[in-house]
Amino acid sequence: MTERQPYVLLCEDDENDAILFELEWQKAGFTTPLRVMANGEKVLALLARCRDASEPCPELIISDHKLLVGGGMDILTRVRNTPILSKIPVILTSGVVNSAIKQQAMSLGAIDVWEKPATAEDFAKLANILPLLLGR
């Protein structure tokens, strides 16, 4: 069996936001590939396959609060309630971050909540904590 390449799952339904995020991701020096998905139901199906080991699990999930179908809170809840997925760090993003969204995301186990577009400071903070989260 060959080892599958690690990846970061970016759940984003706005194509322009996804492109901007990918550019900033690379500019920040991250080399782990991004896998972009726009539909929350499809993300949940991917996570189910990951749970069953028929699909590799992402190392990190960055999800928009609202997607075409479903959203970041649904994804976060599924990850935290599934033992094999529960250690995957999840960052929630939103065009508008208010205290209710932030409080709900953090109570569900998000490691952070970012207002879109992600800033250089967001990526710098992630670069500092990601090795600790991934045990590297």
MIMIMI-32928 format. One record per atom (N, C-alpha, C): residue in one letter; chain; atom name; x, y, z. Coordinates in steps of 0.05 Angstrom, whole numbers. Layout:
<mivos>
<mivo "A","A","CA",<X,Y,Z>>
...
</mivos>
This chain:
<mivos>
<mivo "M","A","N",<17,-24,0>>
<mivo "M","A","CA",<0,0,0>>
<mivo "M","A","C",<18,25,0>>
<mivo "T","A","N",<13,44,-18>>
<mivo "T","A","CA",<29,68,-19>>
<mivo "T","A","C",<17,89,0>>
<mivo "E","A","N",<34,105,11>>
<mivo "E","A","CA",<25,126,29>>
<mivo "E","A","C",<13,149,13>>
<mivo "R","A","N",<-9,159,23>>
<mivo "R","A","CA",<-24,180,9>>
<mivo "R","A","C",<-13,207,18>>
<mivo "Q","A","N",<-12,226,0>>
<mivo "Q","A","CA",<-1,252,6>>
<mivo "Q","A","C",<-19,268,24>>
<mivo "P","A","N",<-8,280,45>>
<mivo "P","A","CA",<-24,297,63>>
<mivo "P","A","C",<-36,321,47>>
<mivo "Y","A","N",<-59,330,56>>
<mivo "Y","A","CA",<-71,353,44>>
<mivo "Y","A","C",<-87,369,64>>
<mivo "V","A","N",<-93,394,57>>
<mivo "V","A","CA",<-111,411,73>>
<mivo "V","A","C",<-136,414,58>>
<mivo "L","A","N",<-159,411,71>>
<mivo "L","A","CA",<-185,413,59>>
<mivo "L","A","C",<-195,442,63>>
<mivo "L","A","N",<-199,456,41>>
<mivo "L","A","CA",<-210,483,41>>
<mivo "L","A","C",<-239,481,32>>
<mivo "C","A","N",<-258,487,49>>
<mivo "C","A","CA",<-286,486,43>>
<mivo "C","A","C",<-295,514,37>>
<mivo "E","A","N",<-298,521,12>>
<mivo "E","A","CA",<-304,548,4>>
<mivo "E","A","C",<-320,548,-22>>
<mivo "D","A","N",<-343,561,-22>>
<mivo "D","A","CA",<-361,561,-45>>
<mivo "D","A","C",<-357,585,-63>>
<mivo "D","A","N",<-342,605,-55>>
<mivo "D","A","CA",<-337,628,-71>>
<mivo "D","A","C",<-311,624,-86>>
<mivo "E","A","N",<-312,621,-112>>
<mivo "E","A","CA",<-288,615,-128>>
<mivo "E","A","C",<-266,636,-124>>
<mivo "N","A","N",<-274,662,-123>>
<mivo "N","A","CA",<-254,683,-119>>
<mivo "N","A","C",<-241,681,-92>>
<mivo "D","A","N",<-256,675,-71>>
<mivo "D","A","CA",<-245,672,-45>>
<mivo "D","A","C",<-226,648,-44>>
<mivo "A","A","N",<-233,626,-58>>
<mivo "A","A","CA",<-216,603,-59>>
<mivo "A","A","C",<-190,609,-72>>
<mivo "I","A","N",<-191,623,-95>>
<mivo "I","A","CA",<-166,630,-109>>
<mivo "I","A","C",<-149,648,-92>>
<mivo "L","A","N",<-161,669,-80>>
<mivo "L","A","CA",<-146,687,-63>>
<mivo "L","A","C",<-133,671,-40>>
<mivo "F","A","N",<-148,653,-28>>
<mivo "F","A","CA",<-137,637,-6>>
<mivo "F","A","C",<-113,621,-15>>
<mivo "E","A","N",<-116,608,-38>>
<mivo "E","A","CA",<-94,591,-48>>
<mivo "E","A","C",<-69,608,-53>>
<mivo "L","A","N",<-73,632,-64>>
<mivo "L","A","CA",<-50,649,-69>>
<mivo "L","A","C",<-36,657,-43>>
<mivo "E","A","N",<-52,665,-23>>
<mivo "E","A","CA",<-41,672,3>>
<mivo "E","A","C",<-28,648,17>>
<mivo "W","A","N",<-40,625,14>>
<mivo "W","A","CA",<-29,600,25>>
<mivo "W","A","C",<-1,595,15>>
<mivo "Q","A","N",<2,598,-11>>
<mivo "Q","A","CA",<29,594,-24>>
<mivo "Q","A","C",<48,616,-16>>
<mivo "K","A","N",<38,641,-15>>
<mivo "K","A","CA",<55,664,-8>>
<mivo "K","A","C",<65,661,21>>
<mivo "A","A","N",<49,649,38>>
<mivo "A","A","CA",<57,645,66>>
<mivo "A","A","C",<77,622,69>>
<mivo "G","A","N",<83,608,47>>
<mivo "G","A","CA",<103,587,47>>
<mivo "G","A","C",<93,559,53>>
<mivo "F","A","N",<67,556,55>>
<mivo "F","A","CA",<56,529,60>>
<mivo "F","A","C",<59,512,34>>
<mivo "T","A","N",<67,487,37>>
<mivo "T","A","CA",<71,470,14>>
<mivo "T","A","C",<51,447,13>>
<mivo "T","A","N",<36,443,35>>
<mivo "T","A","CA",<16,422,35>>
<mivo "T","A","C",<-6,430,15>>
<mivo "P","A","N",<-13,411,-4>>
<mivo "P","A","CA",<-33,418,-24>>
<mivo "P","A","C",<-61,424,-11>>
<mivo "L","A","N",<-75,442,-24>>
<mivo "L","A","CA",<-103,448,-16>>
<mivo "L","A","C",<-121,432,-34>>
<mivo "R","A","N",<-141,420,-22>>
<mivo "R","A","CA",<-163,407,-37>>
<mivo "R","A","C",<-188,424,-31>>
<mivo "V","A","N",<-199,437,-52>>
<mivo "V","A","CA",<-221,455,-49>>
<mivo "V","A","C",<-247,441,-55>>
<mivo "M","A","N",<-267,445,-37>>
<mivo "M","A","CA",<-294,434,-41>>
<mivo "M","A","C",<-313,456,-34>>
<mivo "A","A","N",<-335,458,-49>>
<mivo "A","A","CA",<-354,480,-45>>
<mivo "A","A","C",<-380,471,-32>>
<mivo "N","A","N",<-386,446,-31>>
<mivo "N","A","CA",<-412,436,-22>>
<mivo "N","A","C",<-408,421,5>>
<mivo "G","A","N",<-422,430,25>>
<mivo "G","A","CA",<-420,418,52>>
<mivo "G","A","C",<-428,389,53>>
<mivo "E","A","N",<-449,381,38>>
<mivo "E","A","CA",<-457,353,37>>
<mivo "E","A","C",<-435,335,26>>
<mivo "K","A","N",<-422,345,5>>
<mivo "K","A","CA",<-400,330,-7>>
<mivo "K","A","C",<-376,328,12>>
<mivo "V","A","N",<-371,349,27>>
<mivo "V","A","CA",<-350,349,48>>
<mivo "V","A","C",<-357,327,69>>
<mivo "L","A","N",<-382,327,78>>
<mivo "L","A","CA",<-389,307,98>>
<mivo "L","A","C",<-387,278,86>>
<mivo "A","A","N",<-393,275,61>>
<mivo "A","A","CA",<-390,249,48>>
<mivo "A","A","C",<-360,241,46>>
<mivo "L","A","N",<-343,260,40>>
<mivo "L","A","CA",<-314,255,40>>
<mivo "L","A","C",<-305,247,68>>
<mivo "L","A","N",<-314,261,88>>
<mivo "L","A","CA",<-306,254,116>>
<mivo "L","A","C",<-316,226,124>>
<mivo "A","A","N",<-339,218,114>>
<mivo "A","A","CA",<-349,191,119>>
<mivo "A","A","C",<-330,170,106>>
<mivo "R","A","N",<-322,176,82>>
<mivo "R","A","CA",<-303,158,68>>
<mivo "R","A","C",<-276,158,83>>
<mivo "C","A","N",<-268,180,93>>
<mivo "C","A","CA",<-243,182,108>>
<mivo "C","A","C",<-246,165,134>>
<mivo "R","A","N",<-268,167,146>>
<mivo "R","A","CA",<-273,152,171>>
<mivo "R","A","C",<-271,122,165>>
<mivo "D","A","N",<-281,114,141>>
<mivo "D","A","CA",<-280,86,134>>
<mivo "D","A","C",<-253,78,121>>
<mivo "A","A","N",<-234,96,120>>
<mivo "A","A","CA",<-207,92,109>>
<mivo "A","A","C",<-207,87,79>>
<mivo "S","A","N",<-228,93,65>>
<mivo "S","A","CA",<-228,90,36>>
<mivo "S","A","C",<-218,116,23>>
<mivo "E","A","N",<-214,137,39>>
<mivo "E","A","CA",<-204,163,30>>
<mivo "E","A","C",<-185,173,51>>
<mivo "P","A","N",<-163,186,43>>
<mivo "P","A","CA",<-145,197,64>>
<mivo "P","A","C",<-158,221,78>>
<mivo "C","A","N",<-152,224,104>>
<mivo "C","A","CA",<-163,246,119>>
<mivo "C","A","C",<-146,271,115>>
<mivo "P","A","N",<-158,294,115>>
<mivo "P","A","CA",<-143,319,113>>
<mivo "P","A","C",<-127,323,139>>
<mivo "E","A","N",<-105,337,137>>
<mivo "E","A","CA",<-90,344,161>>
<mivo "E","A","C",<-102,368,175>>
<mivo "L","A","N",<-116,385,161>>
<mivo "L","A","CA",<-128,409,171>>
<mivo "L","A","C",<-152,415,154>>
<mivo "I","A","N",<-174,425,166>>
<mivo "I","A","CA",<-197,434,151>>
<mivo "I","A","C",<-201,463,156>>
<mivo "I","A","N",<-204,479,135>>
<mivo "I","A","CA",<-211,507,137>>
<mivo "I","A","C",<-237,510,122>>
<mivo "S","A","N",<-258,518,136>>
<mivo "S","A","CA",<-285,518,124>>
<mivo "S","A","C",<-299,544,128>>
<mivo "D","A","N",<-312,553,107>>
<mivo "D","A","CA",<-329,576,108>>
<mivo "D","A","C",<-353,569,125>>
<mivo "H","A","N",<-362,589,139>>
<mivo "H","A","CA",<-386,586,156>>
<mivo "H","A","C",<-410,577,140>>
<mivo "K","A","N",<-414,589,117>>
<mivo "K","A","CA",<-437,582,100>>
<mivo "K","A","C",<-427,573,73>>
<mivo "L","A","N",<-436,549,64>>
<mivo "L","A","CA",<-429,538,38>>
<mivo "L","A","C",<-454,535,21>>
<mivo "L","A","N",<-450,526,-3>>
<mivo "L","A","CA",<-474,522,-21>>
<mivo "L","A","C",<-495,505,-7>>
<mivo "V","A","N",<-486,483,5>>
<mivo "V","A","CA",<-503,466,20>>
<mivo "V","A","C",<-489,461,47>>
<mivo "G","A","N",<-503,466,69>>
<mivo "G","A","CA",<-490,462,95>>
<mivo "G","A","C",<-470,484,100>>
<mivo "G","A","N",<-452,477,119>>
<mivo "G","A","CA",<-432,498,126>>
<mivo "G","A","C",<-412,488,146>>
<mivo "G","A","N",<-395,507,154>>
<mivo "G","A","CA",<-374,500,172>>
<mivo "G","A","C",<-382,489,199>>
<mivo "M","A","N",<-404,497,210>>
<mivo "M","A","CA",<-413,486,236>>
<mivo "M","A","C",<-420,457,234>>
<mivo "D","A","N",<-433,450,211>>
<mivo "D","A","CA",<-440,421,207>>
<mivo "D","A","C",<-414,404,204>>
<mivo "I","A","N",<-395,415,189>>
<mivo "I","A","CA",<-370,401,185>>
<mivo "I","A","C",<-355,398,212>>
<mivo "L","A","N",<-354,420,227>>
<mivo "L","A","CA",<-340,420,253>>
<mivo "L","A","C",<-353,400,272>>
<mivo "T","A","N",<-379,400,272>>
<mivo "T","A","CA",<-394,381,290>>
<mivo "T","A","C",<-388,352,282>>
<mivo "R","A","N",<-388,346,256>>
<mivo "R","A","CA",<-382,319,247>>
<mivo "R","A","C",<-354,311,255>>
<mivo "V","A","N",<-335,329,251>>
<mivo "V","A","CA",<-307,322,257>>
<mivo "V","A","C",<-304,317,287>>
<mivo "R","A","N",<-315,334,303>>
<mivo "R","A","CA",<-311,331,332>>
<mivo "R","A","C",<-326,307,344>>
<mivo "N","A","N",<-348,299,330>>
<mivo "N","A","CA",<-364,276,340>>
<mivo "N","A","C",<-356,249,328>>
<mivo "T","A","N",<-335,249,312>>
<mivo "T","A","CA",<-326,224,300>>
<mivo "T","A","C",<-297,218,310>>
<mivo "P","A","N",<-294,197,327>>
<mivo "P","A","CA",<-268,193,340>>
<mivo "P","A","C",<-244,193,321>>
<mivo "I","A","N",<-246,180,298>>
<mivo "I","A","CA",<-223,179,280>>
<mivo "I","A","C",<-216,206,268>>
<mivo "L","A","N",<-235,224,267>>
<mivo "L","A","CA",<-232,251,256>>
<mivo "L","A","C",<-227,272,277>>
<mivo "S","A","N",<-233,266,302>>
<mivo "S","A","CA",<-235,287,323>>
<mivo "S","A","C",<-209,303,328>>
<mivo "K","A","N",<-186,293,320>>
<mivo "K","A","CA",<-162,308,324>>
<mivo "K","A","C",<-154,326,301>>
<mivo "I","A","N",<-170,325,280>>
<mivo "I","A","CA",<-164,343,257>>
<mivo "I","A","C",<-170,372,265>>
<mivo "P","A","N",<-151,390,263>>
<mivo "P","A","CA",<-156,418,270>>
<mivo "P","A","C",<-175,430,249>>
<mivo "V","A","N",<-193,447,259>>
<mivo "V","A","CA",<-213,460,241>>
<mivo "V","A","C",<-212,490,247>>
<mivo "I","A","N",<-210,505,225>>
<mivo "I","A","CA",<-212,534,227>>
<mivo "I","A","C",<-237,542,211>>
<mivo "L","A","N",<-253,559,223>>
<mivo "L","A","CA",<-278,569,211>>
<mivo "L","A","C",<-272,596,199>>
<mivo "T","A","N",<-282,602,175>>
<mivo "T","A","CA",<-279,628,163>>
<mivo "T","A","C",<-307,639,158>>
<mivo "S","A","N",<-309,666,156>>
<mivo "S","A","CA",<-334,678,150>>
<mivo "S","A","C",<-329,706,140>>
<mivo "G","A","N",<-347,715,123>>
<mivo "G","A","CA",<-345,743,113>>
<mivo "G","A","C",<-350,763,135>>
<mivo "V","A","N",<-366,755,155>>
<mivo "V","A","CA",<-372,772,178>>
<mivo "V","A","C",<-369,754,202>>
<mivo "V","A","N",<-350,760,220>>
<mivo "V","A","CA",<-347,745,244>>
<mivo "V","A","C",<-359,761,267>>
<mivo "N","A","N",<-380,751,279>>
<mivo "N","A","CA",<-391,764,302>>
<mivo "N","A","C",<-386,746,326>>
<mivo "S","A","N",<-392,757,350>>
<mivo "S","A","CA",<-386,742,374>>
<mivo "S","A","C",<-402,715,376>>
<mivo "A","A","N",<-426,715,365>>
<mivo "A","A","CA",<-442,690,367>>
<mivo "A","A","C",<-429,668,349>>
<mivo "I","A","N",<-421,675,325>>
<mivo "I","A","CA",<-408,655,308>>
<mivo "I","A","C",<-382,646,320>>
<mivo "K","A","N",<-366,665,330>>
<mivo "K","A","CA",<-340,657,342>>
<mivo "K","A","C",<-345,639,367>>
<mivo "Q","A","N",<-363,647,384>>
<mivo "Q","A","CA",<-369,631,408>>
<mivo "Q","A","C",<-379,603,401>>
<mivo "Q","A","N",<-397,601,382>>
<mivo "Q","A","CA",<-407,575,375>>
<mivo "Q","A","C",<-385,557,363>>
<mivo "A","A","N",<-369,569,345>>
<mivo "A","A","CA",<-347,554,332>>
<mivo "A","A","C",<-327,544,353>>
<mivo "M","A","N",<-319,562,371>>
<mivo "M","A","CA",<-299,554,391>>
<mivo "M","A","C",<-311,533,410>>
<mivo "S","A","N",<-336,536,417>>
<mivo "S","A","CA",<-348,516,435>>
<mivo "S","A","C",<-351,489,422>>
<mivo "L","A","N",<-353,488,395>>
<mivo "L","A","CA",<-353,463,381>>
<mivo "L","A","C",<-326,451,376>>
<mivo "G","A","N",<-305,467,382>>
<mivo "G","A","CA",<-278,456,380>>
<mivo "G","A","C",<-261,468,357>>
<mivo "A","A","N",<-269,490,345>>
<mivo "A","A","CA",<-252,502,325>>
<mivo "A","A","C",<-227,512,338>>
<mivo "I","A","N",<-205,512,324>>
<mivo "I","A","CA",<-180,522,335>>
<mivo "I","A","C",<-178,552,331>>
<mivo "D","A","N",<-193,563,312>>
<mivo "D","A","CA",<-193,592,307>>
<mivo "D","A","C",<-217,599,289>>
<mivo "V","A","N",<-223,624,288>>
<mivo "V","A","CA",<-243,635,270>>
<mivo "V","A","C",<-231,659,256>>
<mivo "W","A","N",<-231,658,229>>
<mivo "W","A","CA",<-219,679,213>>
<mivo "W","A","C",<-241,694,198>>
<mivo "E","A","N",<-238,721,197>>
<mivo "E","A","CA",<-255,737,180>>
<mivo "E","A","C",<-242,737,152>>
<mivo "K","A","N",<-258,734,132>>
<mivo "K","A","CA",<-248,734,104>>
<mivo "K","A","C",<-245,762,94>>
<mivo "P","A","N",<-225,767,78>>
<mivo "P","A","CA",<-204,749,69>>
<mivo "P","A","C",<-184,744,92>>
<mivo "A","A","N",<-172,720,91>>
<mivo "A","A","CA",<-151,714,110>>
<mivo "A","A","C",<-127,733,107>>
<mivo "T","A","N",<-116,740,129>>
<mivo "T","A","CA",<-94,760,129>>
<mivo "T","A","C",<-67,746,132>>
<mivo "A","A","N",<-46,761,127>>
<mivo "A","A","CA",<-19,751,132>>
<mivo "A","A","C",<-15,743,161>>
<mivo "E","A","N",<-28,758,179>>
<mivo "E","A","CA",<-27,752,208>>
<mivo "E","A","C",<-40,725,214>>
<mivo "D","A","N",<-62,719,200>>
<mivo "D","A","CA",<-75,693,204>>
<mivo "D","A","C",<-56,670,196>>
<mivo "F","A","N",<-44,673,173>>
<mivo "F","A","CA",<-26,652,163>>
<mivo "F","A","C",<-1,650,180>>
<mivo "A","A","N",<9,673,190>>
<mivo "A","A","CA",<33,671,208>>
<mivo "A","A","C",<26,657,233>>
<mivo "K","A","N",<3,662,244>>
<mivo "K","A","CA",<-6,649,269>>
<mivo "K","A","C",<-9,619,263>>
<mivo "L","A","N",<-21,612,241>>
<mivo "L","A","CA",<-24,584,233>>
<mivo "L","A","C",<3,570,230>>
<mivo "A","A","N",<22,584,217>>
<mivo "A","A","CA",<49,572,214>>
<mivo "A","A","C",<62,566,240>>
<mivo "N","A","N",<56,582,260>>
<mivo "N","A","CA",<68,578,287>>
<mivo "N","A","C",<55,554,302>>
<mivo "I","A","N",<29,551,299>>
<mivo "I","A","CA",<15,530,315>>
<mivo "I","A","C",<11,504,300>>
<mivo "L","A","N",<12,504,273>>
<mivo "L","A","CA",<6,480,258>>
<mivo "L","A","C",<25,456,265>>
<mivo "P","A","N",<51,461,267>>
<mivo "P","A","CA",<68,438,274>>
<mivo "P","A","C",<61,426,301>>
<mivo "L","A","N",<52,442,320>>
<mivo "L","A","CA",<44,432,346>>
<mivo "L","A","C",<18,415,343>>
<mivo "L","A","N",<-1,425,327>>
<mivo "L","A","CA",<-26,412,323>>
<mivo "L","A","C",<-23,385,309>>
<mivo "L","A","N",<-3,384,291>>
<mivo "L","A","CA",<1,360,275>>
<mivo "L","A","C",<22,341,287>>
<mivo "G","A","N",<33,350,310>>
<mivo "G","A","CA",<53,333,323>>
<mivo "G","A","C",<79,331,309>>
<mivo "R","A","N",<87,353,296>>
<mivo "R","A","CA",<112,353,281>>
<mivo "R","A","C",<133,369,296>>
</mivos>
